[in-house]
Amino acid sequence: MTDLFDIRDRVAIVTGGYGVLGGSMATTLAAAGARVVVLGRREAEARAMVERLVDAGGQAMMVLADVVDRDALQSARAHVLEAWGRIDILVNAAGGNVARARSDNGPPFDLPMDAFDEVLQLNLHGTVLPSLVFGEAMAWQGRGSIINISSMASTQALSGVMGYSAAKAAVENFTKWLAVDLARRCGEGLRVNAISPGFFLATQNRAVLVDADGNWTPRAQSVLAKTPMGRFGRHEELHGAVRFLCSDAASFVTGTVLPVDGGFSAFTGV
């Protein structure tokens, strides 16, 4: 049974693989024996992440590319294929909100559309483009697993994050669309799924969840009240979902969105 979860020597690209959640996913893939490509724009952070993975005994390399730049992604694909010969796993972990696109303190009528577009570019385009570029390599070899990152904001109205919510809702639709299209065109070996994390403390959301004194903000308290488990997620609690979806244990799983949320999506709040 454990062989079903074996991903040793598979080549895994993690976009945003130096962020809190992306770095955690890169770490578990490397620990499981996958060869991990940390892809992103920030050289110092990507290099540091690769060094941590290698120091822990893993195989890893850094590739610099912007997830919304097709030419850069195609160059990255060529580099990975030349170095390691194949691409088996793509985790689209790059994403996040943009401060100027938030509308927490007033109505959304004056929301800057360039900020809205920036959120869509980062989260939607930054998922679609890597999926198409690296998914093509998977199609050439007839096998591969793409894992997108959705959000609780994709299906429920969370105040202040209109652009982020719209982008993540589109990511879920794209996940299902691409899963169907690739399975029909390229065969059963290509799978596309998404993980929908609940609330995890990360660099981007810490300021809205933790105040200057280290206490939960009113927004954090609202989240915890609607999370049946009564706490925020721990980064390592995403590891099982990632390992499952990219392994042969999920060989008949495609087009799904797997919540990892402590029951947040199941609870009406009543």
N, C-alpha and C positions, 0 to 999 in steps of 0.2 A: 504493500500500500504506500509506503514512503517513497517508492520510486516514482509515483505519479506526481510528486511535488519536486522532483529533482530538476534543477535548472543549471547544474554545473556546466561551465564552458559556453553557455549561451551568451550572446552579445546583447547587452541591454543599454539603450540610450535613455538617459533621464534628463529632460529639459528642466532648467532651473534646479539642477541637482545639487546645488550648494545652499539652497534655502532651508528653512526649518523642516518643512514636510518633505520637500524633494530630497534634501540631504539624508533624511531618515530613511526614505525609500531606497536611495542609492546604497546606503549602508547595509540594509537587509539583503539586497540583491547580491552585493559583493560578498557578504558573509555566507550566502548560500552557494557561492562558487561561480556566479555569473561574472563575465567580464564587463565592467561598467564604464560607459562613456558619460562623463559629466559635461553637459552642453549648456552654454549660456554666454552672456556678454561680459561678465565680470571676471577678468582674468585672475586677479589675486584670490578671489573667493573660490573660483573653480580649481585653481592650483592647490590651494590649501585643502580642499575637500579630497582631491585625488591623493594627496600626500597622506591624509588620515586613512583612506581606504587601503592604500598600499602598506602603510605601517602596520595595519591590522591583519595583513596577510592576504589581502585581496588583489585582484587585477583591475586596474583602472587607468583611464587616460582622459585628458582634458581636450575638448574641442570648442573653440570660440565661434559662436554664431548667434545671430539675432533670430528669434523664432518667427519673426514676421518678414524675414528676408529670404525669398526663395533661392536666390543665387547662393547665398551663404550656406543655406541648408543643403543644397545640392553639392557644394564643395565639401561640407562636413560628411555627407553620405559617402562621397568618393574616398575621403580620407579613412573613414572607418572600414570600408570594404577593402581598401588596400592593406590596412594594418591587420584586420582580424577576419576578413573574408566573408562576413555575413552580418545580418542584423536580425535578431530574433524577437526582441522586446523593445517597445517604445513606451515610456511613461511620460505623459505630457503634464509635468508638474509646474511648469512656468505659468505664472498668473498672479492675480491679486487685484485689489481695488486701487483707485486713484483718489487722493485726498480731495482734489477739486471736483470730483464727480459725486461726492457725498452731499446729501440734503437733510442731514439730521436736525438742523436748527431752523428749518423753515420750509415752506412749500417748494416744490421742484420747478416752478414756472421759469425761474431764471437760471436753471442749470446750464452751464456752458456746454454747448454741443461738441466742442473740440475735446473737452474732458470726457464726455460720454463716448465719443469715437475712440479715444485712447484706451478706455476700458474694454471696448469691443475688440480693438486691435490686439491687445495683450492677451485677453482670455479666449476669444473666439478664433480670430485669425491665427493666434499663437498656438492653437490646438489643431486647427484645420491644416495649416501649411506643413508642419512637421509630420502629420499623419499621412498627407499625400506624398511627400518626398520620401520619407523612410518606409511608408507602406508600399511604395512601388518596389523597393528592394525586397521586401517580404514577398511580394507577388512574384518577383523573378525566381525566388527560391521555393515558392509554394507553401510557405509556412511563416507564421509570425503572430504576435499578440500585441495589440495596441491597448493601452490603458489610459483613459482620459480622467481628468479630475473635475467633478461637478461640485455642487454645493447645496446645502439646505435652501439657499436663496433661489434655487432654480424652480422650486415648486411651491414655495410659500412666500408671502409678501413680508420681507424683512425691511423695516423702515430704514431710509437713508441710503439705500444701495440700488437704486433703480437700474443703472447701467450694468453693474455687476450681476444683478439678478437676470437681466435680459440676456447677457452674454452666457451665463451658465445654463440657462434654459435652452439656448441654442446649442450649447455643447452637448447636452443630453440628446437633443433631436439629431444632431450630427452623428453622435455615437451610434444610434440605432440605424440611421440611414446608411452610414458607411459599413456597418456590420452586415446588413442585408446585401448591399451591393457587392462587397468583396467576396462574401460566401457564394453568391450566385455566379460571379464572374471568374473567381480565382480558386474556388474550391473550399473544402471544409477546413483546410489548414490555416486560414487567415481569420483571426477573431478580433473583435473590437468591443470593449466593455468600458464602463466607467465606475469609479468609486465616488460616492457622495459623502464627504466627511461632514460630521456634525461640527461642533465648536471645539477647536483646538487652539491653544494659545500659541501665537506665532509673532514674528517681528511686526508684521503689517497690522495686526488687529490688537496688539497689546495696549495701545494708547486708549482704545475705546472700551476695553474690558477691565483695565487696572488703572486706578488713579495714582496720583503722585505719592500717596502714602502707602501704596501697596494693597489697597482694599479693592474689592469688586465695585465697579461702577454700577449705576442703575441698569444699564443695558446688560451687563454681565449677570446681574441678579435676575433679570427677566429671562435670560437664556437658561440659567440653572433651574428656574421654576418650571420651565417647559421641558426639561430634560429628565425623564423618569429616574435615571441613575444619579441625578443630582450633582454632577461634576462635569468638568471639561475633559475631553479626550487626551490621552497620552500618545505621543507621536508613534511609539512602538505598536500601538493598537491598530495602526494601518498596515502593519507588516504582513499579517496573515492574509488580508484581502489581496494585497499585491502579489504575494507568493502564489496564492490560489489561482488568480486570474491569468498569470503568465505561465503557469505550469500545465502539464498534461492532465492534471486533476480537473481542469476546467475545459477539457477538449470539446464538450458539447454545449459550452456556455458562450453565447455571443449576443450582442445587442442589449445587454442588461446594465442596469445601474444599481450598484450595491451600496446601500447606506451603511455607514459606520458612524453611528450618531448617538449611542446611549439611549435610543428610543425617541429622540426628538421628533422625527417625522411621523411616528405612530401616535403621538399624544396630541389631543386637541387642546390641552390646557385646562380641561374640566375634569 
